[in-house]
Amino acid sequence: MTGFARLRKRASSGLALAIALVAVGIGYSVAAPNSSAQDAGLSVEAMAGQEIYENGCITCHGRNLQGVEDQGPSLIGVGEASVYFQVGTGRMPLVQQEAQAQRKTPAYDDAQVNQLMAYIQANGGGPQLPSEGDLRDGDLAEGGELFRLNCASCHNFVGRGGALSSGKNAPSLNESSDLDLYTAMLSGPQNMPVFGDNQLSPEDKRAVINYVQTLKETADPGGANIGRAGPVPEGLVVWVVGIVGCVIACLWVGTRS
């Protein structure tokens, strides 16, 4: 074989290799688009939320919001309402696994919570925050009836909370804002049932919020409320204090005579 023939053969082999590499590259780019292409549909706020998610949430909830067994549930379908309640009240992210996430100082500021909400909403969908308006714009009497029917068995008749099974509890509503209450009803966190708009309409939710917040702001005309624990504990305290007072009075009279 002449030198020219060998050179032409090498050139042909190189050209074939280059064509093959280009074909593989094109095929890969079509089959597996890069992250920038996937993120092209996200808003700037949602992209910032993605960074927060990947730094603080992905270990327990998975790369695609699908959840991780024995670590954290799926976030598909929970919506921004659940994110607001869980992250905005400091219940998430969890520092350690426990029977129930407790309210604490939030790990993220309001802007970061909004960014995380935007990311979860864009990728998982679900219940959204209520539109602008007064969340207490509901009938007070109707709210009281709805609260006693749906909430009092766990949260107490005055929203002070109560114990549940397996170390869990229905939290006190004393620190809950209007939006905390609304998003809790929408998302049904932990042991709480979901009260979607088919169960409690937006008007019903506003009525419940009005009732709960009015209870918190109402003074106790009878004096010390003893934690508003209810008539039985209050009666017991009165009985014990009364008996002890009578005994002390009898002893005092006896020493005077």
matplotlib code that plots the C-alpha trace (Angstrom):
import matplotlib.pyplot as plt

x = [0.0, 1.4, 1.9, -0.9, -3.4, -2.5, -3.0, -6.4, -7.4, -6.5, -8.4, -11.4, -11.2, -10.9, -13.8, -16.0, -15.0, -15.9, -19.3, -20.0, -19.1, -21.3, -24.2, -23.8, -23.7, -26.8, -28.6, -27.7, -28.8, -32.2, -32.7, -31.5, -31.9, -29.7, -31.0, -31.0, -33.5, -35.6, -35.6, -36.5, -40.2, -39.5, -39.9, -36.9, -38.6, -39.1, -35.5, -34.4, -36.7, -35.2, -31.8, -33.3, -35.0, -31.8, -29.9, -32.4, -35.2, -34.0, -32.5, -35.9, -38.3, -36.3, -35.0, -38.4, -40.6, -41.5, -40.5, -38.0, -39.1, -38.7, -37.5, -40.2, -43.4, -44.0, -44.6, -46.5, -49.9, -49.3, -49.2, -47.9, -50.4, -48.7, -45.3, -46.4, -47.8, -44.9, -42.0, -43.5, -44.2, -40.8, -42.1, -39.9, -37.1, -36.9, -33.7, -34.5, -37.2, -39.9, -43.5, -44.7, -43.1, -43.4, -43.8, -40.5, -38.6, -38.6, -35.3, -36.0, -37.2, -40.4, -38.8, -37.2, -40.5, -42.2, -39.4, -39.8, -43.6, -43.2, -40.9, -43.1, -46.2, -44.6, -43.4, -46.0, -49.2, -51.8, -53.8, -52.7, -52.9, -56.2, -56.6, -56.3, -59.0, -59.9, -59.5, -61.8, -64.6, -67.0, -70.0, -68.9, -71.8, -71.5, -67.7, -68.4, -70.7, -68.3, -65.4, -67.3, -68.3, -65.0, -62.2, -63.1, -62.7, -58.9, -58.1, -60.4, -63.5, -61.3, -58.4, -56.0, -55.0, -55.1, -53.2, -53.5, -52.1, -48.5, -47.0, -48.8, -51.0, -53.3, -51.4, -52.7, -54.0, -52.9, -49.9, -51.7, -52.2, -55.1, -53.1, -51.7, -55.2, -56.4, -53.4, -53.7, -57.3, -56.4, -53.4, -54.3, -50.9, -49.8, -52.8, -55.3, -57.8, -57.8, -60.7, -60.6, -63.1, -65.5, -65.5, -65.4, -65.9, -63.7, -66.5, -66.7, -62.9, -63.1, -66.0, -63.9, -60.9, -63.1, -64.4, -60.9, -59.3, -62.3, -61.9, -58.3, -59.1, -62.1, -61.5, -62.7, -65.4, -65.4, -61.8, -58.9, -59.7, -57.4, -56.2, -59.7, -59.5, -63.2, -66.0, -64.9, -61.3, -62.6, -65.3, -62.6, -60.4, -63.3, -64.2, -60.7, -60.0, -63.4, -62.9, -59.3, -60.6, -63.3, -60.8, -58.5, -61.4, -62.5, -59.0, -58.7, -62.0, -60.9, -57.7, -59.6, -62.1]
y = [0.0, 3.4, 6.2, 8.2, 5.3, 4.9, 8.6, 8.5, 5.5, 7.3, 10.3, 8.2, 6.5, 9.8, 11.3, 8.3, 8.5, 12.2, 11.6, 8.8, 11.0, 13.8, 11.4, 10.1, 13.6, 14.6, 11.5, 12.1, 15.7, 14.7, 11.8, 13.6, 17.3, 19.3, 20.9, 24.4, 23.2, 21.5, 24.6, 26.9, 26.9, 27.9, 31.5, 33.3, 32.8, 29.1, 28.6, 30.3, 27.9, 24.9, 25.8, 26.0, 22.7, 21.0, 22.3, 21.6, 19.3, 16.8, 14.3, 13.5, 14.3, 13.2, 14.9, 14.8, 15.5, 11.8, 11.3, 8.9, 5.8, 6.2, 9.7, 12.0, 11.9, 12.8, 16.5, 16.0, 17.6, 19.2, 22.7, 26.0, 25.9, 23.0, 24.6, 27.8, 26.0, 23.6, 25.8, 29.2, 27.9, 26.3, 22.7, 21.9, 21.2, 18.6, 18.4, 14.9, 12.3, 12.7, 11.7, 15.2, 18.3, 21.2, 24.9, 26.7, 29.7, 29.3, 28.3, 30.5, 34.1, 35.1, 35.6, 32.2, 30.6, 32.3, 31.0, 27.4, 27.7, 28.7, 25.8, 23.1, 24.6, 24.7, 21.1, 19.3, 21.4, 21.4, 23.8, 27.4, 30.3, 32.2, 35.3, 38.7, 39.5, 39.5, 35.9, 36.8, 37.9, 35.1, 34.6, 34.3, 32.1, 29.8, 29.6, 28.5, 25.8, 24.5, 24.6, 22.6, 20.1, 19.6, 20.8, 20.8, 17.1, 17.5, 21.2, 21.7, 23.9, 27.0, 26.0, 25.1, 21.8, 18.3, 15.0, 12.3, 8.8, 7.7, 10.8, 13.1, 16.1, 18.6, 21.9, 25.0, 27.6, 30.5, 31.4, 30.7, 33.6, 33.8, 32.4, 29.6, 28.5, 28.7, 26.7, 24.1, 23.5, 23.3, 20.9, 18.8, 18.6, 15.4, 14.0, 16.6, 15.8, 17.8, 20.3, 21.1, 23.5, 20.5, 19.9, 23.5, 26.3, 29.4, 31.2, 28.4, 28.6, 32.3, 31.8, 29.3, 31.7, 34.5, 32.3, 31.1, 34.5, 36.1, 33.5, 34.4, 38.1, 37.8, 38.6, 36.2, 38.1, 35.4, 36.0, 33.6, 31.2, 28.4, 27.8, 27.5, 23.8, 23.4, 23.2, 19.9, 21.0, 24.5, 22.9, 20.6, 23.6, 25.5, 22.5, 21.8, 25.5, 25.8, 22.8, 23.8, 27.3, 25.9, 23.7, 26.7, 28.8, 26.1, 25.8, 29.5, 29.8, 26.9, 28.7, 31.8, 30.2]
z = [0.0, -1.0, 1.5, -0.2, 0.2, 3.9, 4.5, 2.8, 4.8, 8.1, 7.0, 6.2, 9.6, 11.4, 9.6, 10.4, 14.1, 14.2, 12.5, 15.1, 18.0, 16.7, 16.2, 19.8, 21.2, 19.3, 20.4, 24.1, 24.0, 22.6, 25.0, 28.1, 28.0, 30.4, 33.5, 32.0, 29.4, 32.1, 34.2, 31.3, 32.2, 35.9, 37.1, 38.6, 42.0, 41.5, 40.3, 43.6, 45.4, 43.6, 45.0, 48.5, 48.0, 46.8, 49.8, 52.5, 51.4, 48.8, 51.2, 52.7, 49.9, 46.8, 43.7, 42.0, 45.1, 45.1, 48.8, 50.3, 52.2, 56.0, 55.5, 54.1, 52.2, 48.6, 48.0, 44.7, 45.0, 48.4, 46.9, 48.2, 51.1, 52.7, 52.2, 53.8, 56.8, 57.4, 56.5, 57.5, 61.1, 61.4, 61.5, 58.5, 57.9, 60.7, 62.6, 63.7, 63.2, 66.0, 66.6, 65.5, 64.1, 66.6, 65.9, 66.2, 64.7, 60.9, 59.3, 56.2, 55.9, 54.2, 50.8, 50.9, 51.9, 48.9, 46.6, 48.0, 47.6, 44.0, 43.2, 44.8, 43.2, 39.8, 40.0, 42.2, 42.0, 44.7, 46.9, 46.6, 49.1, 49.3, 47.1, 48.7, 51.2, 54.9, 56.2, 59.1, 56.9, 58.0, 60.2, 63.8, 65.0, 62.0, 62.6, 66.2, 65.0, 62.4, 64.9, 67.5, 64.9, 63.1, 65.3, 69.0, 69.5, 69.0, 69.6, 72.6, 72.6, 72.9, 70.7, 73.5, 71.9, 73.3, 73.5, 70.9, 70.7, 70.1, 71.6, 69.2, 69.9, 68.4, 68.9, 70.6, 68.2, 70.4, 68.1, 64.8, 62.4, 60.0, 57.2, 59.4, 60.1, 56.5, 55.1, 57.9, 56.9, 53.2, 53.6, 56.6, 58.3, 60.2, 62.0, 60.9, 58.1, 54.9, 54.7, 51.0, 49.5, 49.0, 52.8, 54.0, 51.5, 51.6, 53.3, 55.9, 56.5, 57.1, 59.5, 61.5, 61.5, 62.8, 65.6, 66.7, 66.6, 68.4, 71.2, 71.6, 71.9, 74.2, 77.9, 80.7, 82.7, 85.4, 86.4, 86.1, 83.2, 84.6, 81.0, 79.7, 80.4, 80.6, 83.2, 84.9, 85.8, 86.8, 89.0, 90.6, 91.3, 92.9, 95.0, 96.2, 97.0, 98.7, 100.9, 101.9, 102.6, 104.9, 106.8, 107.3, 108.5, 111.0, 112.3, 112.7, 114.5, 116.8, 117.8, 118.6, 120.9]

ax = plt.figure().add_subplot(projection="3d")
ax.plot(x, y, z, "-o")
ax.set_aspect("equal")
plt.show()
